[in-house]
Amino acid sequence: MAAYCVREQITFTRGRPYEKRDQCFVEQKNGVVVRQVVGHGRLIGEHAYRQLDELYRALHWYVNCFQPSMKLVAKHVEGRTIHRIYDAAKTPLQRVLLSGVLPLSQQQELRAVTKALDPLRLFEQVEQLQQATVRCDAGRSSTSQLTPTPELLPFHRAGCAAELVLLEGKEADELPYEEQKRASVLDWRRTSKDPFAGQWQQILSWMQANPTRSSGDVLRELQCLFPGRYERSHLRTLQRGIRKIRMHVLQTQEEAGSPQGLQSNGFASAEFSPPRLASASLDTSSLPVCEGTLTPGSTDTCSPNLPQAAEALSSRTGRRTRGSIPAAPTSSLPEAGQLARSPRAVSSPSAAHSSSTENSHRLTMERAIQEYLQAHREVGHRPKTLEWHHMALCHLRQYVLTECHLLLVSQISETTICSWLAFLAQTPTTRGSQRSARTIETYARSARAFFGWLVEREALSCSPMSERAFPRTTVPLPRFVSSATFDRVMRGGFSQAAKAPGAKHLAARDQALLWVLFDTGITVAELCALHLADLDQHTGVLRVRGKGGKERQMPLGATCLSHLRAYLKRMEPTTTRGLARRQAGGDTLFASRGKQPLTRNGVTMVFARLRKRAGISDTTMSPQNLRHSFALRYLQAGGNPRGLQALLGYEGMAPVRQYLHWQNQLVHK
């Protein structure tokens, strides 16, 4: 075998034993190029081999001529930080030409070939060859049914010439518009075996005839047509494809924009009506009834008692969705952190009502969610907030689509929302655990903010998430840590003298950190962001940066300040560079053993060591409980609720009202 490979000039690409550095050269192209284009399917047979060879011929020119990359030039290590320096991005062809290893004639030939190639046409051929290779894998069925071998699709380098682009583009425009759209909706990227290859045209015709048809119905019909070919495990692949097809059909309906167009596209008005409930004896008087028309100076009412209930809710809890729109804005420009109100393009109440009604009957859930998330991005909300809203709203969209067969926002009612919340409580998560009542309430808050935003944009007349449907849970009373309890735990946790090297410095840091959390009630993120310049040892004031970079001043007690001074005395710098950085205030206030800023996990380890030393088994001593205890001690001492809001850095009064409620429970306990 080795002699044959040498004679045929076949190079082995396996790494040498005990040479880990070889693997990066072997596996780099396999993961970056081969698996990204060919996928992970298994290709068997001569036809698949020849088709793969044609794909590699096209990929050879595309990767080497039009795919730039950066190479590592140098790497510097400073402590735990690694600085990597890369060169300018170049294609493999550019690197070969710059190296000078090729003769001048070959360099000119390669430049001429590259100049003649059009990257767009070349990429189209790569995609076509990729789909042909995937079809070779899909045609190899595990059943006994024989499928004809597809024809070999060759690679034509002449078809990628730049001067042919205009001519071929003109010929493509002569194709019927509907055929182009039909081909594009079925031409999505497939990186693995497609069990439904050859059947998507039939599935598309079924969905055009009945767009509300579920994926399970389509799979069952395919199982009847092709016994033994499709299994239950293929449902997820079918759902992804039907989602794309349904969006294509829906966009076609939106482009039609008229009842005649809806009928011509296969949409009947009855198909978009909400499904009839199984219980025919449902009392419709319990559902909200929308009255009146929406005008610039009026507000929709869903029931006679709903405005009073909403006002009572606001006065009781003070809940207001972060980034929501005020009821009566005084300026046309949105404030910082608020979602922008969509501009009114109508001039009369009747026109406003007809325009909003038309939009609500055409707005899909997916499009509404995308616009809602985009509004969040425009006002600069955090990525975690966007991620949670996206997850909760996509779960709602998937439920109303698969379980209720609803596509439009206007079809969602209060009954739909109640059934979705019940579904959340009954269905376990992907990990097999049941959702808690607090988690379901968080899902409901995202949906309430979403529908409230649609009402503000006049896409809905009233929100289906009514006060009656919203699931409210009682927040349990946190474990209160008094001053005596904290002092006793600190004495028990730091009573023994540390003997290990550096343990005294670590104990001094932990004591100062715990006293700062107990004395100020700041969060862990705010604690990790503190610098030496934020502490004024003379006045005993600590400068804290909260959300959005907002600063506030926190006074420190005498005990806390003494622990901080003892800790800072132990961490005196020993080098000139460290002394200069210390004087400039650039060092972090609480650092790890490696002089790196303390992280959230580091703070968790501090509390774990404290509980272990003090012999505490429960989680009474935690950063969140210390924050709650600070607020409750402040209110028990007669503090002003507005002052507590400023000290803790809250934007609204809802958390302060919760602390007032907890204080009343402690008083009557």
Secondary structure, DSSP 8 states (H G I E B T S, - for coil): -HHHHHHTT----S--TT-THHHHHHHHHIIIIIHHHH-S----SHHHHHHHHHHHHHHHHHHHHH--B--EEEEEEETTEEEEEE---B-HHHHHHHHT-S-HHHHHHHHHHHHHB-HHHHHHHHHHHHHHHHHHHHH--SSS------------GGGGBGGGHHHHHHHHHTS-HHHHHHHHHT-----S--TTTTTHHHHHHHHHH-TT--HHHHHHHHHHHSTTT--GGGHHHHHHHHHHHHHHHHHHHHHH-SHHHHHHTT--GGGGS----S-TT--GGGS---BS---TT---BSSTTHHHHHHHHHHHH----TT---SS-SSSS--TTS--------SSHHHHHHHHHHHHTT-BHHHHHHHHHHHHHHTT--HHHHHHHHHHHHHHHHHHHHTS---BGGG--HHHHHHHHHHHHHS--TTS----HHHHHHHHHHHHHHHHHHHHTTS-SS-SS-TTTS------------HHHHHHHHHHHS-S---STTHHHHHHHHHHHHHHHHHH---HHHHHT-BGGGEETTTTEEEEE-GGG-EEEEE--HHHHHHHHHHHHHT---SHHHHHHHHHT-SBSSB-TTS-B--HHHHHHHHHHHHHHHT--SS-S-HHHHHHHHHHHHHHTT--HHHHHHHHT-SSSHHHHHHHHHHHHHH--
